[in-house]
Amino acid sequence: MIHVLYYREYFEHTVLELLFVCVVCFVQITAHVRLSTTRVDFRAVTVCLRSFTDLSRAYGLFSLATPSAANDFLLFKTATANQIYVYARNADALFDGQEYTLNAWLSVCATWDSASGLGQVWLNGKPSSRKFTKSGSNIKGRTIITLGQEQDSYGGGFDAKQSFVGMISDVHMWDYVLSPCEISRYTDNINFTPGNVLNWRALDFQITGRVLLEEKQNICY
């Protein structure tokens, strides 16, 4: 069973839940979900998720902050069609040219390795060129990870104009760079290895605002 998590504008009490296979839907602009991990040191990162939105403005897809860097790892979609930034250790690289379709489910994966400093974006299984962000520096410290809002400071600094409104599902994070074959398996949802940092099938998270869990809608042809 797949659910959808919706983000609404109204504030509610923060709750802690165990998230099984579900979809996260963001309906309005001030709610967010904070994901929990005990990991405090990353030499490499892969983040994969599936998203669905009609937004044509800029928004954050995945925001990881530490006390030393608000954008320690960030996926940020710009207002320009087909452009997405990957930030690592507060340094960014712009990826362009991949078809970022509105009102459709997209599989997005981003990788970064501290040894080389190279980052890469995979959209629906298709790779971008690899680009340099920052090398020689691990992501260290207690992490705060948010969906629905982009952190401009550690755990806060949210800008409603950069909030995500739509649906997110299948968020996984690994502490290594996935191979092209592994990313292909994630994209096709076929026997991929769940994240060893974040696993969508067993997530601890805190909700701020109204967030709904619903089954994913399957389109019949």
C-alpha positions in Angstrom: 0.0 0.0 0.0 1.3 3.4 -1.0 0.2 6.6 0.8 0.6 10.3 0.1 1.6 12.9 2.6 0.1 16.4 2.1 1.5 19.6 3.5 -1.0 22.2 4.5 -0.8 25.8 5.8 -2.3 25.3 9.2 -0.1 24.5 12.3 -0.7 21.5 14.4 1.1 19.8 17.3 4.2 18.1 16.3 3.9 14.3 16.2 6.3 11.4 15.8 5.2 8.6 13.6 6.7 5.6 11.8 6.2 6.0 8.1 5.7 2.9 6.0 5.4 2.8 2.2 3.6 6.0 1.5 3.4 9.2 -0.5 3.9 12.7 1.0 1.6 15.4 -0.3 2.2 19.1 0.3 -1.0 21.1 -0.1 -0.1 24.5 1.3 2.9 26.6 2.0 3.9 26.5 5.7 3.9 22.9 6.8 6.9 20.6 6.7 8.2 17.2 7.8 11.5 16.7 9.6 13.2 13.4 9.0 15.4 11.8 11.7 18.8 10.1 11.5 21.5 9.5 14.0 24.3 9.7 11.4 26.7 12.6 11.9 29.4 12.0 9.3 29.1 11.6 5.5 31.9 11.2 3.0 29.4 10.7 0.2 25.6 11.0 -0.3 22.9 9.8 -2.6 19.3 11.0 -2.2 16.5 9.6 -4.3 12.8 10.6 -4.2 9.7 10.8 -6.4 7.9 14.1 -6.7 4.7 15.4 -8.3 3.8 19.1 -8.6 2.5 21.8 -10.8 4.8 24.5 -9.4 6.6 26.7 -11.9 8.3 28.8 -9.2 11.4 27.8 -7.2 11.2 25.3 -4.4 13.3 23.0 -2.2 12.9 19.3 -2.7 15.3 18.0 0.0 17.1 20.1 2.6 19.8 18.8 4.9 21.4 21.2 7.4 24.0 20.9 10.1 25.1 23.5 12.6 28.0 24.5 10.3 26.1 24.6 7.0 22.5 25.4 6.2 22.9 23.9 2.8 25.0 20.9 3.6 23.0 18.9 1.1 20.2 20.5 -0.8 18.1 19.7 -3.9 16.6 23.0 -5.1 14.5 23.4 -8.2 14.7 26.8 -9.8 11.9 28.8 -11.5 13.6 28.3 -14.8 12.3 25.2 -16.5 14.6 22.1 -16.4 17.1 23.6 -14.0 17.9 22.1 -10.6 20.7 23.0 -8.1 22.6 20.5 -6.0 24.3 22.0 -2.9 27.0 20.2 -1.0 28.8 21.8 2.0 27.1 25.2 1.0 28.7 25.0 -2.5 26.4 24.6 -5.5 26.3 23.2 -9.0 23.5 24.0 -11.5 22.2 21.1 -13.7 20.2 22.0 -16.8 18.7 20.4 -19.8 16.7 17.5 -18.4 13.0 17.5 -18.9 11.3 18.4 -15.6 7.7 17.8 -16.4 4.8 19.3 -14.4 1.9 17.3 -13.2 3.7 14.0 -13.5 5.6 11.7 -11.2 9.3 12.2 -11.5 12.1 10.1 -10.0 15.0 12.4 -8.9 18.3 11.2 -7.6 21.3 13.3 -6.7 24.8 12.1 -5.7 27.9 13.8 -4.2 31.3 12.5 -3.2 33.6 14.5 -1.0 36.8 13.0 -2.4 36.2 14.2 -5.9 33.7 17.0 -5.1 31.6 15.8 -8.0 27.8 15.9 -8.0 25.3 14.5 -10.4 21.5 14.5 -11.0 19.5 11.6 -12.4 16.0 12.4 -13.6 13.8 9.5 -14.5 16.9 7.3 -14.8 18.7 9.7 -17.2 22.0 11.1 -15.9 23.2 14.7 -16.1 26.8 15.6 -16.6 28.9 15.5 -13.4 29.8 18.8 -12.0 32.1 20.0 -9.2 30.7 21.4 -6.0 33.1 21.0 -3.1 35.8 18.4 -2.2 37.8 17.4 0.8 35.2 18.2 3.4 32.7 15.7 4.9 29.2 16.6 6.0 29.6 16.5 9.8 27.4 17.2 12.7 23.9 16.6 13.9 21.7 16.8 10.8 18.2 18.3 10.4 16.5 17.1 7.3 13.3 18.7 6.0 10.8 18.0 3.3 8.4 20.8 2.2 10.7 23.7 3.3 14.2 24.7 2.5 16.4 25.6 5.5 18.2 29.0 5.3 19.4 28.4 8.8 19.9 25.3 11.0 16.3 23.9 11.4 14.6 27.1 10.2 14.8 30.2 8.1 11.9 29.0 6.0 10.7 31.1 3.1 7.1 30.3 2.0 8.0 31.4 -1.5 10.4 28.5 -1.7 8.1 25.9 -0.2 7.1 22.7 -2.0 3.5 22.1 -2.8 2.7 18.8 -4.3 3.5 15.1 -3.5 6.7 13.4 -2.5 7.2 9.6 -2.1 10.0 7.0 -1.7 12.6 9.2 -0.1 15.8 7.2 0.5 19.3 8.4 1.4 22.6 6.4 1.3 26.0 7.2 2.6 27.7 6.3 -0.7 27.2 7.1 -4.4 24.8 4.7 -6.0 25.9 3.0 -9.2 24.0 3.7 -12.4 22.4 0.2 -12.2 21.2 0.8 -8.7 19.7 4.2 -9.7 18.0 2.5 -12.6 16.5 -0.1 -10.2 15.2 2.7 -7.9 13.7 4.5 -10.9 11.9 1.4 -12.1 11.1 0.4 -8.4 12.5 -3.0 -9.0 14.4 -4.7 -6.2 16.5 -1.7 -5.2 18.4 -1.6 -2.0 16.7 0.8 0.5 18.6 3.7 1.9 21.0 2.9 4.8 20.5 6.5 6.2 16.9 7.1 5.3 14.5 4.3 4.4 11.1 5.4 3.3 9.6 2.1 4.6 10.7 2.8 8.1 11.1 6.5 8.8 10.9 8.5 12.0 9.6 11.9 11.3 8.1 15.0 13.0 5.2 16.9 11.4 4.6 20.6 11.7 1.4 21.7 10.1 -1.4 19.6 8.6 0.1 16.6 6.7 -2.0 13.9 5.2 -1.1 10.3 4.4 -2.9 8.9 1.5 -2.6 6.1 -1.0 -0.9 6.9 -4.2 -3.3 7.3 -7.1 -2.7 4.8 -9.9 -3.6 5.9 -13.4 -5.5 3.4 -15.5 -5.0 3.4 -19.3 
